[in-house]
Amino acid sequence: MDLILGPFADARLATLGPGDLDLYEAMLDQNDQDLIGYVLGQIAPPPDLAPLLGRIAGHARDRLATGT
Protein backbone atom coordinates (compact mmCIF):
# COMPACT_ATOMS: atom_id res chain seq x y z
CA MET A 1 0.00 0.00 0.00
CA ASP A 2 2.95 2.33 0.53
CA LEU A 3 3.66 2.19 -3.21
CA ILE A 4 0.09 3.27 -3.93
CA LEU A 5 -0.62 5.71 -1.10
CA GLY A 6 2.80 7.41 -1.07
CA PRO A 7 2.64 8.78 -4.61
CA PHE A 8 -1.02 9.73 -4.17
CA ALA A 9 -0.19 11.62 -0.98
CA ASP A 10 2.78 13.35 -2.64
CA ALA A 11 0.69 14.45 -5.61
CA ARG A 12 -2.72 15.15 -4.11
CA LEU A 13 -2.77 15.38 -0.32
CA ALA A 14 -2.14 19.14 -0.30
CA THR A 15 -5.19 19.69 -2.51
CA LEU A 16 -7.65 17.69 -0.39
CA GLY A 17 -10.23 19.64 1.57
CA PRO A 18 -10.84 19.14 5.29
CA GLY A 19 -13.57 16.54 4.76
CA ASP A 20 -11.43 14.50 2.39
CA LEU A 21 -8.48 14.74 4.76
CA ASP A 22 -10.69 13.29 7.50
CA LEU A 23 -11.69 10.46 5.15
CA TYR A 24 -8.04 9.89 4.23
CA GLU A 25 -7.17 9.59 7.90
CA ALA A 26 -10.07 7.18 8.47
CA MET A 27 -8.93 5.17 5.46
CA LEU A 28 -5.47 4.81 6.97
CA ASP A 29 -7.08 3.03 9.93
CA GLN A 30 -8.13 0.19 7.58
CA ASN A 31 -5.81 -2.79 7.34
CA ASP A 32 -3.61 -3.05 4.27
CA GLN A 33 -5.14 -6.34 3.09
CA ASP A 34 -8.55 -4.70 2.89
CA LEU A 35 -7.19 -1.50 1.33
CA ILE A 36 -5.48 -3.33 -1.51
CA GLY A 37 -8.68 -5.25 -2.16
CA TYR A 38 -10.64 -1.98 -2.30
CA VAL A 39 -8.13 -0.32 -4.64
CA LEU A 40 -7.98 -3.35 -6.94
CA GLY A 41 -11.77 -3.62 -7.01
CA GLN A 42 -11.76 -7.07 -5.43
CA ILE A 43 -13.69 -5.97 -2.33
CA ALA A 44 -16.44 -3.36 -2.13
CA PRO A 45 -15.13 -0.50 0.00
CA PRO A 46 -17.11 1.12 2.80
CA PRO A 47 -19.51 3.57 1.11
CA ASP A 48 -18.05 6.61 2.85
CA LEU A 49 -14.54 5.76 1.61
CA ALA A 50 -15.51 4.66 -1.91
CA PRO A 51 -15.07 8.04 -3.66
CA LEU A 52 -11.64 8.65 -2.13
CA LEU A 53 -10.51 5.09 -2.83
CA GLY A 54 -11.69 5.52 -6.42
CA ARG A 55 -9.48 8.59 -6.79
CA ILE A 56 -6.54 6.73 -5.27
CA ALA A 57 -7.09 3.78 -7.62
CA GLY A 58 -7.36 6.14 -10.59
CA HIS A 59 -4.15 7.86 -9.62
CA ALA A 60 -2.37 4.49 -9.38
CA ARG A 61 -3.73 3.42 -12.80
CA ASP A 62 -2.59 6.69 -14.37
CA ARG A 63 0.90 6.29 -12.90
CA LEU A 64 1.09 2.72 -14.18
CA ALA A 65 -0.08 3.74 -17.67
CA THR A 66 2.48 6.54 -17.93
CA GLY A 67 5.29 4.68 -16.18
CA THR A 68 5.85 7.43 -13.62
N, C-alpha and C positions, 0 to 999 in steps of 0.2 A: 504494500500500500504506500510505502514511502516513495516509490518510483512514480506513483500516480498522483498522490496528494502533494508532494513537494513541488513539482513543476506547476501544478494548479495554484498552489499558495503563492509561489513566486510571481506568477503572471497575473493573478486575479484577486488575491486576498485584499489588497489595498483598495479595490474598487467595490467591495461588498458593503452593503448598507448594514446598519445595526441589527436588523432582523435576520439577515442572511448570516451575519457573523455569529449570532446566537445559534442558528441552525448548524453552522459549521462546527461550533464547539460541541453541540449535542451529538453531531455525527461522529466526532472524534471519540466519544464515549462508547461507540459500537465496537464490537470486536472485529479484528481484521478479516477473519474468515467470512463473516457476514458482509462486511464492506466490499470485499472483492466480488462476492456473489451479486451484490446490488449493482456494482459498476459494470460487471460483465453481463447483466441481464439474466442471470441464472436464478435469482431470488427476487421476489417483489420487495422493494424497500418500504419502510414505514411511509405512509402517505405524506407526512409533514416533511420528510427528508427527500422525497422523490424528485422535486424540481432541482434541488441543489445537486443531488447525485447525478441527475441527467446532465447538468452542466459540466460536472467533473468528468463524466464518461465521455462527453463530447470533446472536451479539451484533450483528453488522453487519445481519442481517435484521431483528432487533428494533428497532434504531435507525431503519432505513429505514421500517418499518411505523408507528412512532410519530412519525416526523419529528423526532427529537431528535439 
